[in-house]
Amino acid sequence: MGPQGTFSDEATQKLRIIGANVNYTSTFVEALFKVTEDSDSVAVVPVENSVAGTVSQVQDSLVRSDLVILAEINLLIEYDLLANSELDQIESCFAHPQALEQSIGFISKNMPRAQSKLTRSNVDSGIQFLESVESENFPVAAIVPVSFAKKNSQWKKVSGIQDYPNNTTRFLVVRSRQENEQLDYSRKKTSLLVEFQNDRSGMLYQLLSVFNLFQINLCRLESRPAKDTPWAYVFFVDFYNSDETEACIDVLRVSNFRYKVLGSYDIVS
């Protein structure tokens, strides 16, 4: 997972894995890299926010690495603002890119002079703010998790600065794919990575027609650059499982699609 005190840390607490050792990393990509080296470990990483959209580094890691999704965790995301001056006087604001995008309306309206200073994590934003306050004498602010703001309440200015009250992030629990991996399609959701082998009209229609044939409800369809070929794309497909899931995948297997099942899993609330 990411650093201690981040939302990834909070999401991990929902798993309640008894006896598990928790290790923190500086970035999401580092966490995913570590699980590819250690088959006995899992990573908890954010994959999509209801406001800012997908986390591209995590999506791309799912393409590059042979990982399997074990569970999804949905977490309500709230941000507080730390500041050492009145908001309209703030010159710099430390923020993780996702936090900034989820709070951009508040920042633009209340801190028009602030220049964004991007950080590696939400906790890192708070740490850099505290270091700046100690070493320099100019107006600064930081977008931080509620837990970090509670520990540094003397600098807390505003609570709940996210632009939308239902701001929610999906986290994935992933591990390295095992040999002869067996998936359980009785779980809530399944995620696929699909690549078209031919570049011609109607391919996306054909893909969607397979799901329509079995009356399977898609809950997400998103394209990402294939990286190795300019203007080629892979598709992430999430859907709710049904009694027809295996039959649907059997049809995909003999169709003109290259695909990988990323996992079949439940949602932890």
N, C-alpha and C positions, 0 to 999 in steps of 0.2 A: 504494500500500500504506500501511499505518500507519507509525508512527515507526520509526526505525532501531533494531535490536536486538530488535524484537518477533517474535512467531511468524510474522506475515505476512512479515517480512523473511527469516526462516529458510526459509519455504515458497518464497519467490521464488528462493532459491539453487538449488532443485531444478530450476528451469526451464532454467538454463544458456543464456540467450539471449546469444549472442556479440555484443559491441558495443553492447548496450542500455544506455541511461542510466537509472539508478535514481533516482527522486524519491520522497521521503518526505512523508507528510501527517500531520496530527494525528489524524484520525479516518477510519473506514471510509467514511462518507458523503462526506467531502471527496474521497477517492480516486475514488469512483464518479462524483462530479460532474465531476471533471477529465477523465475519459475520455469523457464525453458532449460535452465541448468540443473534444477533440483526438482525431480519428479514427485517428491513427497510434499512439496509446498504449494500453496495457492496464493493468488494475488487478488486484492480487492481494488478495482479501479473504476472511475467514472466513465461512462460511455456516451451519455446523452443528457442534456438539460432541456427542460420544457420550454425555456425562453431562448437560450443561446444555441440550441441544437447540439450536434454531435461533437465529441472530443476527437479531433482528427488523429492525434498521435496514437490513441488507443485503437481506433478503427484500423489504422494502417498496420499496427502491430498484429492485429487479428488476421490480416491478409498475409503478412510476411512469416509469422510464426505458426507452428502447429499446436495451437492451444484449443482447449475445450471449455465451454461455459458450463459451470455447475449450478449457478443460481443468479437471480437478479434481486437487487435490493433497491427499493424506492425510498428516497429520503427528502423530506421537506427542507429546503435550503433558506436560511435567513442570514442576513449580514448586518453588522453594526459598523458604525463609523467612529474611528478614533481621530482626534484632532487636537492641536495645541493652540488653536486660534479660532476666531469667528470664520464661518464657512466661506463667506464671500472674500476673505483675505487669503485663503489657502493657495499656495503656489505650486505644490507638488502633492500628488496622491499616489501612494503605493497600492498596487492591486494586481492580483492574478488576472490574466486575460479573461477567464470565464467570469470571475466576480465583477470585473469592469463592465462586461457586456450585459450582465444580468442587472446592473444598477446604473446603467448609462443615463437613463432619464433623470434620476435623482442627482447624479453628479453634474450633468449639463445645466440643470436648473439652479442648483444651489452653490456650485463651486465653479463659476464660469472662468476663473483665472487659473484653475489647477491644470498642471501638466501631468499626464499619467506616467508613472514609473512602474513598468511591468515586473512582476516577481515570479518565482518558480512555484510558489504555493501560497495559500491564504495565510498560513502561519508565518511564512517568510515575509509577507507584507507587514504583519504586525511587528516582527523582529526588526525589520529595516526602519520602520517608523520610530520605534523606541531608541534605536541607535542614532537616528537623525536628531531626535529631540535632545539626546544627551550631548551630542557633539556639535550641533549647529543651532543657530538662533534665527530660524525663519519658519514661516507658517507651513506646516505639513499635515497630511492626513493619511489614513489607511483604511481600506475595506477589509474587515476581518470577521471570522466566525464569532458567534455569540459567546462561545466558551472562552475565547481569547479576550474578548472585551470585558467579560466578568472578572478576569484575573488582572486587568489593567483598567479598572473602572474610573480611575482619576482622569483618564483621557477620553472616556466615552462621551460622544457628542449626540449621536442619533441612533435609535434602534430601528431595525427592520427597514433598511434603505433599499432592498430589492424592489424592482419596478412592479412585480406581480406577486400578490400574496400567496398564490399557489405554486410558487417557484419550486420545482421538484427536479431532482437528478436521479437518473438510473445508474446504479453501480452494477458491475459484473464481478462474479467470483469465478476466476479461471485458474486452470492448471495446465501443465504440459499433457498433451494427448498420449494416452498409453497404447501399447500394442494391443490389437484386438479390442479396441474401445467399444463397449456396448452401451447404446443409448436407450433411454426409457421414454417412449413417446406417450406414456400416460401422464407425463408432467404437463405443466400449464402451457409452456411455450417452446417453440423450436426456432433456431436461427440458422440461416443458410448464407453461404457466400457463393454467388453465381457469376460465371463468366461466359459470355457468348463466344462460341468457336468460329462463327461466321459473322461478318459485318454486312448485314442486309436488312432491308425493311421487314417489319413484322416480328422480329425476334422477341421484343418485350411483350408484344401481344400474345405470342405463343406461350411464353412463360406464365403470364397471368391466366391464360386459358386453362392451364393445368390445375391451378388452384381453384378456379371457378368450377371446373368439372367435378371436383370433389367437395365443393361448397366449403372450402377452408377460408377462414377469415384472416386476411393479412392485417397486421397492426403496424407494420413499418416496411417501406421500400425506399432505399436510398442508394445512390450511385457514388462511387469514389474513383478517382483516377487510378488506373492500373499501374502507374509509375514506370514500368519497363517499356511501355509503348505510348508515345504521345497520342492523346485524344482517344485512348481506349479506356474502358471503364469496367469495374466490377460492381456487382449489386449486392447489397445487404438486404435480406428478406427475413422478416420476423413474422411468425404467425401463431395463432392459438391452435393447440393440438385438438384433434378430434379422432373418432374411430377410424377415419380415412387417412390419417397422416402417413402411415407406412405405405399404403397403396399409392398415394400421391408421390411419395419419394421414389417408389418403384418406377413410376412413369417418367419422372425426371431422369432416372438412371439410364433409360433407353432413348431419351430425347437428345436433341442436339445442343445440350448444355453441359458445360463443365462446372461442377458444383462441389461444395464441401459443407457437411453439416457441422456447424460450429458448436452445437449443443442443444440438448432438450432439458428443460429446467423449470423449477418453480420460482415464484416470486415471494420474497421475504418482505413482509410488511412491518 
